[in-house]
Amino acid sequence: MTVARDEQAFVVRPARAADMQHVHRMLDPYVQQRILLGKDLVVLYESTQEFLVAEVDGTIIGCGALHVMWEDLGEVRTLLVDPSWLRRGVGRAIVEGLERKARELGLKRLFCLTFEVEFFTRRGFAPIGEQIVAPDVYAQLVRSRDEGIAEFLDLAHVKPNTLGNTRMLKLL
C-alpha cells in the first residue's frame, strides 16, 4: 500500500528478513529509554513474517508487528516510527495494515500495551481491565512462555518496563 503524506509517498509492505537489521537499530533508542522491550536480532528474524514496514526511497521509516495470541486475539507489537516521520500518518498506516492482516487471519480482537494511549484511542482501542477472556482460555494462555501474553493477562511477573503502560483492546 502506498500512502502520500506531506507530498512524500511512503509504502507499507510485509517485512523481509533483510529489514530486521534496520528494525533492530530503530528499536534501540526506545529500549534505552525503557519505552519498548529490547529484542535480540535472532528474535526479530524469527518473527519477520509478523512485521509490516513503512519505507520511503528504500529506507525503513516505521514498523509494527501482529502477533497471534489466541483463536480470535492478536497483539500489535513493536510499533515504531522514525522521529522525523512522526505525525505524518506512518503509524496510522501501519496499524491499519496490521488490522487488515488480523481480519484476514479471522481475529476479532487486537490488544496492545502502550504509553501512546491517545494514538491508540484514535484508532478505536480502549483501556481494558481484568478478566477479558473466559476462565478456560485463561488456563491455556497462562501456560504460554510468551511475555506478550503475560502482559495481556496482567500477570505479576511481567517485565519492569510495563509500569505506566496501558493495556488496550480493539474489537474488529
Disulfide bonds with the S-S distance in Angstrom:
none
